[in-house]
């Protein structure tokens, strides 16, 4: 008798809310070291200085209320049911169910396929443990929509069946190369890329103006300029900070890791070397330390937003100016959650190296994959061809015009709601020659935990840059040793 996921993990499992709009479940949080005593800050404090800061009470994030689940069409006689799970919820899930309904009522009857769509619900032990439990129990989906962060851990356990060379060649020819690389395992393209997330720097033009600056001229390139602009656009009223010059990613290991990966990449210090087994993570080189020290220096300047709450609050509620973020955040932070007019206030720019001479971007993706245990692999790929290939590119159309995501498909339009300046900045950045990817490596959820806990301590002044570097380096080495055996 197979144990169900609910039997294994209980009813406390949490739904992953709107696509990429909430942190992915990870392993149980680790405690941050207690705050250390610190000297009072002085002007132009060195990187390792730490000081207390005036704290405003963080605004709690609202609890989302989900709409009723959209009703699927009934299964037509003579069709084979295939299970697909996705991590979206609420209206996002419902919009995708409409596409599945259209397939089931039309092309699905010709293909003799019926897609049963479910939400992926992670158990308390996290997504990897949930996927493994389902796989072992035989209750896994036929079609996965999987974040690349989990790809290596599961592919190493032979979870997936690669598509035919015909499909692999189609993906290689029609999808962006970095997006394809994020779904490649042991030389094989494992599935169709979705949810492409390049990373950009955003600034609020009105906050620039209020500080006597012009975003068109003063948007930072050099990291010293990031610090200068952050300091100039921070507001303190009555001894309490009300506006931060630089919005940090706080309490979210994935966002923190992505940001560091991007800034180190353009600074010529790649965060991880995947050519070695286990992978080697770099937080100790000069290029890596420069980012850590920038964070510590901006804390010393009282320009960071951690004491005002997470970016889900500080950015849309105009409590901060500069932020580097993934493409999805334009929709989920500004359009759907932002105060009126905030989208039009944004100035968008690429990330640069510390000296302002080099730039680049990245891909971070989900992928449609087929289970190695599926009894209907050919039918699964047949449906995915309908969903992902041209000329309709149904999945990309859904991603671009419902979620506002930048395309994984080559030469595909940007979201219509992007302001003109934002479109130009994104297009120039993602079409440039210097592109990297989110690493396809085992143990990524623990990597996120490590960066989250230590970054949060750094931006709250609980550790110095030197202490951060030593601790993160040690913990990353331990995590890779455990992940790779």
N, C-alpha and C positions, 0 to 999 in steps of 0.2 A: 504494500500500500504506500502510495506517494504522499509525503507531507506537503501541504500547500505552503505558499509563502506566508499566509496569515498565521498558520500553525507555527511556523518557524519564528516569526518575528512579532506576532501579536498585533493588536489593533491600533497601536500607537504610531504606526508608520505615517510619515508626513508626505503629503503630495508636493511634488516639485511645482511651484507656481510658475506663472507665465514664462515663456521661453527666455532663458538666460536672465530673467529679471530678478531671480533670487539666488542666493548662494547654493551651490550643489552640496548635498549631504556629504559629509566626510566622516572620518573616524572620530571617535569621541574627543572633544577639545582637551588640550593639555593646559594645565595651569601655567600662567606667566610668572616668572620670578617676582617676588615682592619688590616694591619700589625701593630704590637705594637712596640714601641721603644725598642731596645735591647742593652745591653752592649757588648762591644767587647769581643770576645771569648778568653779564656786562655787555655793553654794545660790542658788536662784531665779535661775538664769542667764538672760540675755536670749535671744531666739529665735535669734539668729545665732551663739550660742556653740557650740563643738564640743569634745568631750573624749574621751579614750580610755575604754573601759569594760572591766570584767572580763568575759571571755568563757568560757562553758562550751562544750565541744565539741558542735556541733550533732548531733542524732541523725539518721542518714540515713534517708530514706524507704524502706520495704520495696519490693522488686520484686514486682509482682503476678504471680500464677500463674493463668493463664486456664483455665477448664474446657473440655472438648471442645465443639466447636460442635454445637448441636442440629441434628438431621438434618431437612432440609425434606421435605415430602411430594412425590412425583413429580408432574410436570405432567400434567394430564388432557388427553386428546385433544380437539382442536378449540378449545383456548384460546390466547390471544395472550399471549406472555411480555412482561412489563414489568419493567424493572430499577429497583430502589430501593436507595439506599445510605444507611446511617445511621452515626453516629460512635461508637456504643456498642460495647463488647466484653464478653467474659466472660458472666456470668450475665445481665446486662442485655440483651445481644444475644439470648441464648437465650430469654428471656422474651418478647421481641418476635417472635422467629421462631415461637413458639407461636401468637401471634395471626395471623400471616401464614399459618401452616399451616391454622388454622381457616378462614380466608377461602378459601384455595386449594382446600380439600376440600369446601367447602359453597357459599357465595355466589359464589365465583369461577367455579365450574362453570356457574352460571346467567348470570353476567355475561360468560362466555367470556374470563376474564382469569386469568393465572397470574403472581403476583408473585415475582420472583427477588430475594431479599434478600441484599445484600452489605454488608460493612463498608467505610466510607470509609477509605482509607489515603492519608495525605498524603505527597507526595514530599519530598525534602530541601529543595526550594526553597520549601516551605510550601503551605498549602491553596489560595490563590488561583492560584498557578502550576499546581497539580495540576488544579484545575477547568478552567482554560483549556486545558491540554494535552489533557484528555479531550474537551473541547468541540470543539477544532480537529481532533482525530483521529476524531471521530464515535463515541467510546466512552463518551460521557456517559450518566448515568442518565436514565430517563424521569421519575422522581420524585426530587426532591431533598429531603432533610431538612437545611435550611441554617440555620446561625447567622446572626443579623441582622448580625453584624460583617462578613460577606462579601457581604451583599445588594447594597449600592450598587455595589461594584466590578464585580460580575457583571451586575447589571441594566443598568448603563450600557453593557454589551457585548451587550445584547439576548439574554441567556441564557434568559429565562423567558417563558412564555406566561400571561397573566393569565386567571383563570377568568371564566366568564360573569357578567353582572350579577346573575343569580339567586343564584349562589354568593357573590359579593361582598356582596350584601345580607344573606344568611343569616349570614355571618361577622360583619358589622357588628351585627346584631341579637342574636347569641348569644354573642359573645366580648367580653371586657373591652376597653374603648376603648383604653387604653394598649397592650395586647397587639396590637390591630389596627393601631395606628399604627406599631409596630415593623416591620410587614411591608407598609407602604404605600410605593409608589414612583411618583412623578409622578402622584399622585392616584388610583392604582389599588391596590386591595387584592390583593396578589399570591398569597396562599395562606392556609392554616389555621394559626393560631398554636399553638405548643406550648411546653413547658418555660418557663413563666413564672417569673421570678426576682425577686420583691421583695426588698428589702434591709433588714435589721433590726440592732439592737444587742443583743448577748448578754452576760450576765455570770454568773459562777459564784457561787451563793448561799453556798457554804461558804467561798470565799475572801473574800467580803464579811464573813461572820461572824468569820473568823479575824482580820480587821483591825478588829473592833469596829464593823462597819457592818451595815446591814440593806438588802438589795437592794430590798425593797418601798419603802423610804423614800429610799435613797441612790443608786439607779440614776441615772446622770448625765443631765441635760438640757442645762444650759449646758456649753460646751466647757471652761471653767475647772474644772467639776466632773469632767469626764472626766480632766483632768490630775491633779486632787486624788485621785480614787479610784484611778487607775493608780499613782500614787506610793505610796499607802497599802497597796496589795495587791501590791507588788513585794517579793520576798524575795531577800536576799543572804546567803549562808552561806559563811564562811571567805573572804570577799573575792570570791566568785563568785556571779553571779546564778543562782538556781535557779527563780524564778518571776517572770514579767513581768506588770505591771499592765495593759498594753495589747498585744494581739497584732496585729502589723502584717502586712499582705499583702506577702510578700517573694518576689522572683524570679518574679512572675506579673503581667504587665502588664495583663491584662484585669481581674483582681480589684482591682488598684491604681487603675485608671481608674474602675471602677464606684464604688469607695468615695469617691474625690474628687468624682466627678460628683454623688453623693447628698448629701454634706455641703455642697458648694457650692450645690446646688439649694435645700436647705432654708434656707441662709444668704442667699438672695437674690442669688446670684452664679452664674448658670448657667455650666457649664463650657464650653459651645460654643453659638454662634449659628449655626443652620442656615439662617437667612433670607438669609445672604450667601453669595456664591460667589467664592472658596472659603470654607468655614466658618471662623469666627473663634473660636479657643480662648482662654479667659481664665484665666491664672494670675497676673495682675498687679493685679487690682482688690483693694480692701481686703478684700472678702468671700472672695476666693480666697487671698490672702496669709495670712489668719487660720488657714486649715487648714494651710498649709505651716509656719507658725510654731508651731502646736500640736505638729506632729510633731517639729520641732526642739527645742522645749521639753521634750517628753517624753523625747527622746534625752538632753538635758542632765540630766534627772532620773534617768536610767538605768532608765526604766520600760518601754522597748520590748523586743520579743521577737526582733528580727532576729538577734541573736547566739546565740539558742537554737535557730534553725532555722525552716523555713517553718510556716505555720499548719496544714498537714497533720500536723505533729508536735506543735506546741505546744498546740493546742486539745484534741485528743482525749487527749493524755497529761497533761493538767492542769498544763501549764507556763506557763499564762497565764490572765488573768481576762477582761477586756473584749475583745470583738471585734465588728466590724460585718461582716456576711456575707450572702450570698444564701440564699434558702430551701433550695436543694438541699443546702447544707452540713449541715443538720440530720441528714439521712440519711447522707451520705457521710463526714462528719467525726465525728459523735457516735454514731449508731446502729451503723454497720458497722465503724468504726475506733476508736471511743472506748473508754476504760476503763469497767468496769461501773459503772452508776449515774450516769454523767456527764450523760446527757440530763435526768434528773430534777433535777439541780443547776442547770439553766439558768434564768435570769430573762430574759425577752425584752421589748424596748422599742423604740419607734420612734426614728429619728434626729431631732434637733432642731437649730435654728439656734444660733449661738454664744451668743445671749442667752437661749435656752431658750423662746422664744415661738412659734416656727413649726415645723411638722413636715410630713411628706409621705412619699411612696414612689415607686417606679418600676416599669417593666416592662422586662425583657430577655428575648428569646425566640428560639427556633428557629421555622421555618415549613416546612410542606410546600408545595413549589412544583413546577411542571411545566416541563420543558425546552421551549424554543422549537424545538428540533430533534427532539423526539419525534414519531414517526410515528403515535402513538396518544394524542393529547392528550385526546380525549373519554373514552377508556377509563381514562386516568390519573386524571382528575377523578371518574369514576364510582367507582373504588376509594377515592379519598380521601374521597368523600362517605360511603361505608360506614364508613370508619375514624374520621372526625372528627365526624360530625353525630349529633344526638340522635334518639331518646331514649337510645340506648346510650352515646354519646360514648366509643367504645372506646379511642381514643387518650388522652383525658383520664383515663379510668379506669385505664389502664396507667400513665400518668405519676404519678397521685396515689398509687396503691396499690402500685406497684413501686418507683418512684423517690422517692416522698414529696415531689413537687413541688406547689407551690401552683397552683391552676387558672388556665388561660387562659379557661375557659368561665365565663360569668356564673352566680352563685349555686350554685356547685359546692362540695361539702364539702371541708374541709381534711383532710390526712392523718390517719388514725385514731391514729397513734402520737404525734402532737404532744400534749404535756401540756396541760391545760386552760388554764393561764395563757398559754402560748405561742399557742394557738389564738386566744384573745381578743385578744392583742396584734397578731397578724398580721391578723385580720379587721378590727379597728378601723383599722389603718394603711392597708390596701389599699382600704378602702371610703371613705376620706377624699377630700376634693375636690382636694387638692394632689398631683398625680401627674405624673411626668415619664417619659421613656423613654430607653433607651440610643440614642444618635444613629445614624441611618441615613445614614452618610457614607462617602465613599471614603477609602481610606488608613488604615483603622482598625487594621490589624495594625501598621503603623509607629507609629501613635499609642501603641499598647500598648507597643511597644519603648521609646519615648521616656520614657513615664511609669515603666516598670519600671526602666530603668537609672538614671534620676535620683532616683527615690524610694528605691531601694536605697542609693544613695550618701548620701542625706539621712538615712535612719534608721540608718545605720552611722557617722554623723558625719564622712563624707568631704567633704561640702560644707556650706556654710551655707545658711540659708533664702534669703538674697539671691542667692547663686550659683545655687542650684536654680532660682529664678524666672527669672533672666536666661537661663539655658541652655535650660530647657524652652520658654520663649516663643520663642526663636530657632529651636529645632528643630521646633516645631509649625508655625510659619510656613513653614519650608522643606518640611516633609512635605506640607502642604496645597497648596503651589505645585506640587510634583511630582505629586500625585494628581490635581489638577484642570487641570494644563497651563497 
